Amino acid sequence: MAIIKIQKGTKDILPEEMPLWHFMEEKANEIFTKYGAKEIRTPIFEATELFARGVGDTTDIVNKEMYTFEKSKRSLTLRPENTAGVVRSFIENGMHRLSAPVKLWYKGPMFRYERPQAGRQRQFHQVGIEVFGIKQATADAEVISMAVNYLKALGLDDLTVELNSLGCPKCREEFKTKLKNVIRPYLSQLCDDCRTRFDKNPLRLLDCKSPECQEIYAKPEIQAVIQGDFICEECAEHFEELKSYLEILGIKYTRNKLLVRGLDYYNRTVFEIKSNNLGSQNAVCGGGRYDSLVKNLGGEDTPAIGFAMGMERLASLIAKKEYERLQAYIVSNDTKEAVKLAEELRMKGITCEFDLANKKFVKQLEKASKIAKYAVILGEDEINSGEVTIKNLDTAEQIKVSRANIIFN
């Protein structure tokens, strides 16, 4: 009978990898909790309309990458990202009535049908933050600070923060018009995706990775529009305030006017954080402000900002973690007594195992030396005296103690 193998674009996270994943999750809880954020867990699938309206029908995610299925005549989609789901929960559960800001963080699997490559799978995991209710640049600065400090807590110190402002709907429309005017003469030379985006969302043109399109967008007349200051006075003031807060926080940044992010809901601040660990630059975080999304999904007009990080990408950049050794391994050929002692130790909070197969004494000691700090030897003499022999497996030192008084440093 043929072996059923794992599906393309998915990956088992094996036991030896779990200490690293636990480390990433524990640090997320530790760092984000310091900022007052609380964890939220939303369903893995949602109504397809949520992502069509939330993520945007001009994005590759909605047009090409979603896992959508029909059940009981309802169209459902495995979540390709989690911002829309968190916003849906924020609205549905009346969180707008809470005192602002409402800070939520999440972790979990997402699903996109795209070409698998290093650090990018069809089922992948993200950790992220969403902050609701604050329109001022203080929220932008704090969200970026959370991201930077989380990455530093993971051991990623060599970071580059790239910023841009997409402006508000009014000034952005003026920019789009100018951009379309200078690109229109080259429209027939653009890739299929860019020709589609030209009318629906011309800002996404700047996100194209096609070398041919990039060559066109590098032309002087197009660059003059891209590099110009198109944002209105109010948006410019917001952006200047953000930069001043980042300077107070000691967060270095660069302005990247080509940074637009791949989702339709962003406005004003967008940012990416790149890591130079392992000698190559990797984008490890992306985020931005989405002040219209809550209202677009049926809620009250609520400003918001957030970010997401791919956990597979993070895992590839940080040092491998090992499981801590067990505190004790019970070495005994009396299985009933070993079962009893193991339960006694576990009730005291001591991590331990014993040999379920009751192998020879020497084999048990050999196993103990590989996975535990101490061997707890329970032979016939120890059973009769109510004692155990504790052997330090690093130093080979041995002591006898009362079975009721077993403790480990």
Secondary structure, DSSP 8 states (H G I E B T S, - for coil): -------TT-----GGGHHHHHHHHHHHHHHHHHTT-EE----SEEEHHHHHHHT-TTSHIIIII-EEEEETTEEEEE-S-SHHHHHHHHHHTTGGGS-S-EEEEEEEEEE--S--BTTB-SEEEEEEEEEES--SHHHHHHHHHHHHHHHHHTT---EEEEEEE---HHHHHHHHHHHHHHHGGGGGGS-HHHHHHHHH-GGGGGG---HHHHHHHTSHHHHHHHTS--S-HHHHHHHHHHHHHHHHHT--EEE-TT---S-TT-EEEEEEEEE-GGGS-EEEEEEEE-TTHHHHTTS----EEEEEEEHHHHHHHS-------EEEEEE-S-HHHHHHHHHHHHHTT--EEE-TT---HHHHHHHHHHHEEEEEE--HHHHHHTEEEEEETTT--EEEEEGGG----
